[in-house]
Amino acid sequence: MKEDKNKNFQPLFAGKTWLTYTLFLLIASTMSLFFTTLHFTLCKEPETVTLSSLINNSADVPFQFRVLVPWMVNFLYKLNLPFLGSPIILFKCVDFLSVFFLIIAFRSYLSLFIKNDRIVSLFSLALIFILPFNYIFYSKSFGAFLYPWDMPSILFFTIGLILIYRKNWFLYYPVFFIATFNRETTIFLTFIYFLTAIERNKITTVLFHCASQVTVWMIIKKFIAILYASNPGPGLFFCQFLNNLALLSDPLKVGILLSNFGFVWIAVVFYFRFIKDHFVKRSLLVVFPFFCGMMIVGNLTELRIYGELIPVILSAFLLILNNLFQLDIPQSSNNNKS
């Protein structure tokens, strides 16, 4: 009888899907806890946008406009739940759960393009190695700030990508609605939908969904702006265009900008042709309107502002990696499950 050539290369727990997925969840939860601890330890609260001012509805605008997490923390704090007796613990719990479910959501997103469960599980954990570049590594020298909406915003964005890909509008619109209360960058999901659908769907359908999303987004933004009209701060946004032009002339600041996404964007640029999936390839185009928007309203070297692009850039990088090396690992029996 011929001996199976791959016998010595069977992965640990082969054939035991429940065990491998349990191990994946355990690793994901440990990594999420580690990241949350570093996030709250190394990043600082801005003087005008402290966690306490956010839950008191007195923070500067436009930061106070990102109300979802402060409202949630306020609600849960008033319930006097055991072991959750302080707002800071609740903020940490939201951060931890957001990162944990982000890894799971990112795994689900990758499974749309890579049909090997074990590779997808391994690749999804790469998120933890990218997040510090955008939220932690530059904290000591350049003052990374702690904002409670950062991790939920990436989670919502990743879920939005999945629902756009699946054309699950029944779930997409509630997610889009809730996520817009967290951060206004949900509008770039609309850009991604347009960029990925315009060539493959009826123009009337595409324009209908784009118009619907923009309408929902504008109503929410207007409502929140009226709600916090009396708060201090520059208002809807503070124009940073001239400041950002000056930053681009500083080699050190440009170096910080280039470290975005843990430098994996470099491989995406040079190996773009290895991205075979239309959705992943077209969604990368959102980088251009996103950067233009941040050029006006954000600080280009504050890398946390690019967080929503992490699943977009990293998924492209991992697809390139998968295609370059053609990993040949035995697949599990439920490859298409996410």
C-alpha positions as a printed NumPy array, in Angstrom:
array([[  0.   ,   0.   ,   0.   ],
       [  1.33 ,   3.398,  -0.998],
       [  2.029,   5.716,   1.855],
       [  0.324,   9.072,   1.588],
       [  2.967,  11.619,   0.67 ],
       [  1.27 ,  14.245,   2.808],
       [  1.002,  12.005,   5.857],
       [  3.878,  13.655,   7.655],
       [  2.557,  17.108,   6.844],
       [ -0.949,  16.791,   8.304],
       [ -1.613,  19.832,  10.513],
       [ -2.264,  19.413,  14.2  ],
       [ -5.92 ,  18.569,  14.978],
       [ -6.569,  17.723,  11.288],
       [-10.182,  16.715,  10.817],
       [-11.283,  18.194,  14.146],
       [-12.781,  21.468,  12.953],
       [-14.408,  22.369,  16.249],
       [-11.096,  21.962,  18.069],
       [ -9.118,  24.061,  15.614],
       [-11.749,  26.811,  15.667],
       [-11.795,  26.77 ,  19.476],
       [ -8.025,  27.136,  19.444],
       [ -8.375,  30.021,  16.978],
       [-10.868,  31.781,  19.283],
       [ -8.583,  31.278,  22.273],
       [ -5.606,  32.77 ,  20.427],
       [ -7.744,  35.626,  19.086],
       [ -9.053,  36.478,  22.559],
       [ -5.539,  36.424,  24.061],
       [ -4.184,  38.672,  21.316],
       [ -7.154,  41.032,  21.678],
       [ -6.617,  41.348,  25.415],
       [ -2.916,  42.036,  24.89 ],
       [ -3.61 ,  44.728,  22.307],
       [ -6.297,  46.399,  24.443],
       [ -3.91 ,  46.523,  27.406],
       [ -1.238,  48.201,  25.286],
       [ -3.785,  50.517,  23.674],
       [ -4.959,  51.908,  27.006],
       [ -1.472,  51.942,  28.538],
       [  0.556,  53.63 ,  25.804],
       [ -2.017,  55.958,  24.265],
       [ -3.225,  59.075,  26.034],
       [ -6.52 ,  60.894,  26.268],
       [ -6.563,  64.314,  24.554],
       [ -7.155,  67.129,  27.047],
       [-10.329,  68.307,  25.329],
       [-11.634,  64.835,  24.466],
       [-11.238,  62.745,  27.604],
       [-13.284,  59.62 ,  28.135],
       [-15.136,  61.298,  30.991],
       [-15.981,  64.353,  28.862],
       [-17.337,  62.078,  26.137],
       [-19.773,  60.325,  28.447],
       [-20.711,  63.707,  29.943],
       [-21.451,  64.988,  26.406],
       [-19.085,  67.927,  26.934],
       [-16.14 ,  67.025,  24.664],
       [-15.077,  69.208,  21.769],
       [-16.806,  68.717,  18.455],
       [-16.418,  67.053,  16.019],
       [-15.115,  64.387,  18.431],
       [-18.307,  64.411,  20.479],
       [-20.214,  63.582,  17.291],
       [-18.891,  59.99 ,  17.519],
       [-21.464,  59.115,  20.119],
       [-22.133,  55.394,  19.829],
       [-19.577,  54.096,  22.342],
       [-20.072,  56.943,  24.877],
       [-23.828,  56.359,  24.745],
       [-23.328,  52.611,  25.203],
       [-20.975,  53.119,  28.149],
       [-23.39 ,  55.582,  29.752],
       [-26.26 ,  53.127,  29.392],
       [-24.315,  50.145,  30.756],
       [-22.837,  52.17 ,  33.621],
       [-26.303,  53.121,  34.839],
       [-27.252,  49.426,  34.991],
       [-24.728,  48.93 ,  37.84 ],
       [-23.525,  45.636,  36.394],
       [-21.213,  43.537,  38.62 ],
       [-17.493,  43.827,  37.815],
       [-18.293,  46.686,  35.419],
       [-18.615,  49.415,  37.992],
       [-16.595,  52.136,  36.297],
       [-16.718,  53.77 ,  32.854],
       [-13.039,  53.027,  32.164],
       [-13.637,  49.283,  32.584],
       [-16.57 ,  49.523,  30.198],
       [-14.487,  51.411,  27.642],
       [-11.811,  48.702,  27.888],
       [-14.441,  45.977,  27.453],
       [-15.761,  47.673,  24.308],
       [-12.222,  47.95 ,  22.978],
       [-11.416,  44.301,  23.723],
       [-14.666,  42.951,  22.262],
       [-14.278,  45.134,  19.185],
       [-10.788,  43.762,  18.469],
       [-11.877,  40.188,  19.202],
       [-14.89 ,  40.337,  16.887],
       [-12.822,  42.253,  14.337],
       [-10.507,  39.244,  14.018],
       [-13.529,  36.969,  13.588],
       [-15.118,  39.32 ,  11.044],
       [-11.849,  39.638,   9.147],
       [-11.579,  35.847,   9.056],
       [-15.076,  35.736,   7.603],
       [-14.128,  38.364,   5.014],
       [-10.993,  36.471,   3.953],
       [-12.994,  33.25 ,   3.644],
       [-14.885,  34.855,   0.764],
       [-11.677,  34.706,  -1.306],
       [ -9.522,  31.962,   0.253],
       [-11.208,  28.571,   0.558],
       [ -8.938,  26.954,   3.12 ],
       [-10.136,  27.3  ,   6.706],
       [ -6.746,  26.907,   8.354],
       [ -5.009,  29.414,   6.108],
       [ -7.846,  31.878,   6.645],
       [ -7.628,  31.465,  10.431],
       [ -3.87 ,  31.971,  10.388],
       [ -4.046,  34.957,   8.045],
       [ -6.774,  36.694,  10.055],
       [ -4.507,  36.828,  13.107],
       [ -2.173,  39.082,  11.104],
       [ -4.458,  41.95 ,  12.121],
       [ -2.86 ,  42.065,  15.558],
       [  0.539,  42.696,  13.986],
       [ -0.781,  45.568,  11.858],
       [ -2.917,  47.413,  14.425],
       [  0.064,  48.606,  16.53 ],
       [  1.553,  50.431,  13.541],
       [ -1.569,  52.579,  13.304],
       [ -2.416,  52.935,  16.98 ],
       [  0.584,  52.316,  19.253],
       [  4.136,  52.319,  17.851],
       [  4.434,  56.074,  17.418],
       [  2.752,  56.825,  20.757],
       [  5.768,  57.796,  22.88 ],
       [  7.388,  60.165,  20.39 ],
       [  4.381,  61.593,  18.577],
       [  1.543,  61.325,  21.087],
       [ -0.904,  58.701,  19.872],
       [ -4.35 ,  59.469,  21.222],
       [ -6.888,  57.107,  22.694],
       [-10.338,  57.346,  21.158],
       [-13.02 ,  54.776,  22.082],
       [-14.519,  54.637,  18.59 ],
       [-11.347,  53.504,  16.799],
       [-11.639,  49.723,  17.215],
       [-15.433,  49.601,  16.68 ],
       [-15.017,  51.637,  13.484],
       [-12.715,  48.995,  11.932],
       [-15.107,  46.247,  13.049],
       [-18.109,  47.982,  11.466],
       [-16.14 ,  48.676,   8.295],
       [-15.128,  45.019,   7.956],
       [-18.703,  43.841,   8.479],
       [-19.794,  46.407,   5.894],
       [-17.317,  44.968,   3.375],
       [-18.724,  41.471,   3.911],
       [-22.324,  42.624,   3.497],
       [-21.538,  44.661,   0.366],
       [-19.789,  41.653,  -1.171],
       [-22.768,  39.422,  -0.368],
       [-25.273,  42.126,  -1.395],
       [-27.048,  41.582,   1.918],
       [-28.84 ,  44.925,   2.024],
       [-31.27 ,  43.724,   4.706],
       [-28.38 ,  43.659,   7.211],
       [-26.152,  46.245,   5.566],
       [-28.376,  49.254,   6.124],
       [-28.88 ,  48.674,   9.881],
       [-25.103,  48.182,  10.25 ],
       [-24.418,  51.31 ,   8.191],
       [-26.942,  53.278,  10.275],
       [-25.474,  52.229,  13.636],
       [-21.861,  52.546,  12.456],
       [-22.388,  56.138,  11.304],
       [-23.161,  57.093,  14.902],
       [-19.741,  55.709,  15.75 ],
       [-17.692,  57.456,  13.057],
       [-18.521,  59.269,   9.859],
       [-16.   ,  57.29 ,   7.794],
       [-18.819,  54.868,   6.932],
       [-19.294,  57.067,   3.864],
       [-16.244,  55.315,   2.37 ],
       [-18.206,  52.063,   2.379],
       [-20.438,  53.815,  -0.138],
       [-17.366,  54.613,  -2.236],
       [-16.329,  50.949,  -2.099],
       [-19.781,  49.812,  -3.137],
       [-19.742,  52.202,  -6.088],
       [-16.225,  51.218,  -7.174],
       [-16.896,  47.48 ,  -6.984],
       [-20.435,  47.463,  -8.403],
       [-20.466,  50.082, -11.141],
       [-19.178,  47.755, -13.882],
       [-21.187,  44.689, -12.845],
       [-24.622,  46.006, -11.926],
       [-27.312,  48.17 , -13.442],
       [-26.424,  51.82 , -13.1  ],
       [-29.871,  52.599, -11.673],
       [-29.392,  50.004,  -8.916],
       [-25.94 ,  51.324,  -8.051],
       [-27.083,  54.945,  -7.94 ],
       [-30.125,  54.008,  -5.846],
       [-27.985,  52.355,  -3.161],
       [-25.405,  55.139,  -3.228],
       [-28.095,  57.809,  -2.886],
       [-29.79 ,  55.863,  -0.081],
       [-26.557,  55.538,   1.898],
       [-25.597,  59.18 ,   1.426],
       [-29.082,  60.25 ,   2.545],
       [-28.905,  58.112,   5.702],
       [-25.404,  59.4  ,   6.409],
       [-26.382,  63.066,   5.998],
       [-29.493,  62.751,   8.191],
       [-27.467,  61.192,  11.006],
       [-24.706,  63.798,  10.729],
       [-27.242,  66.621,  10.759],
       [-29.061,  65.163,  13.761],
       [-25.86 ,  64.813,  15.799],
       [-24.649,  68.279,  14.766],
       [-27.9  ,  69.818,  16.064],
       [-27.728,  67.719,  19.239],
       [-24.263,  69.018,  20.133],
       [-24.453,  72.473,  18.575],
       [-23.525,  74.132,  21.885],
       [-20.348,  72.093,  22.473],
       [-16.947,  73.783,  22.128],
       [-14.707,  73.018,  19.182],
       [-14.355,  73.856,  15.486],
       [-17.673,  72.267,  14.468],
       [-18.066,  69.679,  11.711],
       [-14.324,  69.644,  11.025],
       [-11.161,  71.706,  11.215],
       [ -9.457,  72.257,   7.863],
       [ -5.975,  70.724,   7.997],
       [ -5.056,  71.092,   4.347],
       [ -2.282,  73.68 ,   4.741],
       [ -0.858,  71.922,   7.803],
       [ -0.748,  68.642,   5.884],
       [  1.02 ,  70.255,   2.95 ],
       [  3.696,  71.398,   5.399],
       [  3.925,  67.912,   6.898],
       [  4.634,  66.417,   3.478],
       [  7.785,  68.531,   3.251],
       [  9.21 ,  66.975,   6.44 ],
       [ 11.141,  63.728,   5.715],
       [ 10.563,  62.433,   9.251],
       [  6.802,  62.918,   9.   ],
       [  6.74 ,  61.336,   5.552],
       [  8.585,  58.356,   7.054],
       [  5.835,  57.995,   9.636],
       [  3.209,  58.127,   6.906],
       [  5.025,  55.422,   4.926],
       [  4.908,  53.079,   7.937],
       [  1.124,  52.966,   7.554],
       [ -0.394,  49.46 ,   7.692],
       [  2.92 ,  48.   ,   8.812],
       [  4.422,  48.717,   5.36 ],
       [  2.359,  45.915,   3.745],
       [  0.959,  48.459,   1.279],
       [  4.338,  48.314,  -0.477],
       [  3.785,  44.669,  -1.435],
       [  0.252,  45.546,  -2.555],
       [  1.632,  48.182,  -4.924],
       [  4.408,  46.036,  -6.408],
       [  2.432,  42.787,  -6.61 ],
       [ -0.946,  44.266,  -7.507],
       [ -1.263,  41.897, -10.479],
       [ -1.415,  38.906,  -8.121],
       [ -4.75 ,  40.084,  -6.694],
       [ -7.182,  37.935,  -8.626],
       [-10.442,  38.89 ,  -6.962],
       [-12.318,  41.785,  -8.575],
       [-13.878,  43.016,  -5.32 ],
       [-10.594,  43.161,  -3.402],
       [ -8.785,  44.793,  -6.316],
       [-11.438,  47.443,  -6.954],
       [-11.958,  48.217,  -3.264],
       [ -8.328,  49.363,  -3.078],
       [ -9.285,  52.403,  -5.144],
       [-11.023,  53.813,  -2.057],
       [ -7.541,  54.747,  -0.827],
       [ -7.557,  57.805,  -3.115],
       [-10.794,  59.483,  -1.937],
       [ -9.955,  58.448,   1.633],
       [ -6.536,  60.113,   1.492],
       [ -8.004,  63.235,  -0.113],
       [-10.597,  63.435,   2.637],
       [ -7.993,  63.028,   5.384],
       [ -5.819,  65.63 ,   3.656],
       [ -8.569,  68.131,   4.473],
       [ -9.937,  66.993,   7.845],
       [ -7.184,  64.922,   9.472],
       [ -3.556,  64.972,  10.556],
       [ -1.809,  62.815,   7.949],
       [  0.791,  61.501,  10.395],
       [ -1.823,  60.469,  12.955],
       [ -1.974,  56.965,  11.538],
       [ -5.073,  55.929,  13.489],
       [ -7.198,  57.93 ,  11.029],
       [ -6.519,  55.289,   8.362],
       [ -7.808,  52.427,  10.52 ],
       [-10.817,  51.623,   8.353],
       [ -8.489,  50.885,   5.44 ],
       [ -6.671,  48.132,   7.349],
       [ -9.034,  45.307,   6.251],
       [ -8.925,  46.654,   2.69 ],
       [ -5.12 ,  46.811,   2.456],
       [ -4.36 ,  43.737,   4.558],
       [ -6.809,  41.479,   2.7  ],
       [ -5.137,  42.463,  -0.586],
       [ -1.705,  41.716,   0.882],
       [ -2.809,  38.307,   2.186],
       [ -4.355,  37.365,  -1.153],
       [ -1.068,  38.279,  -2.828],
       [  0.81 ,  36.188,  -0.275],
       [ -1.521,  33.245,  -0.817],
       [ -1.191,  33.458,  -4.593],
       [  2.58 ,  33.913,  -4.542],
       [  3.324,  30.92 ,  -2.388],
       [  0.34 ,  28.771,  -3.369],
       [  0.103,  27.276,   0.11 ],
       [ -0.876,  23.611,  -0.181],
       [ -2.448,  22.615,   3.111],
       [ -5.243,  20.012,   3.301],
       [ -8.623,  21.68 ,   3.504],
       [-11.24 ,  21.021,   6.136],
       [-14.624,  19.606,   5.297],
       [-16.424,  22.928,   5.72 ],
       [-14.17 ,  25.182,   3.653],
       [-16.853,  27.685,   2.744],
       [-18.024,  28.313,   6.257],
       [-16.998,  31.534,   7.912]])
